[in-house]
């Protein structure tokens, strides 16, 4: 679980990253799907159609949270994603909603 200290300011300042630092979707066993996101906007679009197995694989490993924290420098987004339950039947929709609403709230964005 991602913990956000109460007194720590939240960072939301990366709009797009290089391909190398992008989110690379895999399925169980770490098999790369050939699909990558380099921004939250990309992620929201890809999540609409990516195989359920890839979403489950990454949620179980906390990969979305790690990417949000380590690459996008966005602990608030990681915290929101961390609240998702992988067992829910509408996990995809909830994840898309989190990313989209976060995109609408983001400000002070700069590219790496």
Helices and strands as residue ranges (DSSP letters): G 19-21, E 23-27, E 31-37, H 40-47, H 52-60, H 63-66, I 67-71, H 75-82, H 91-105
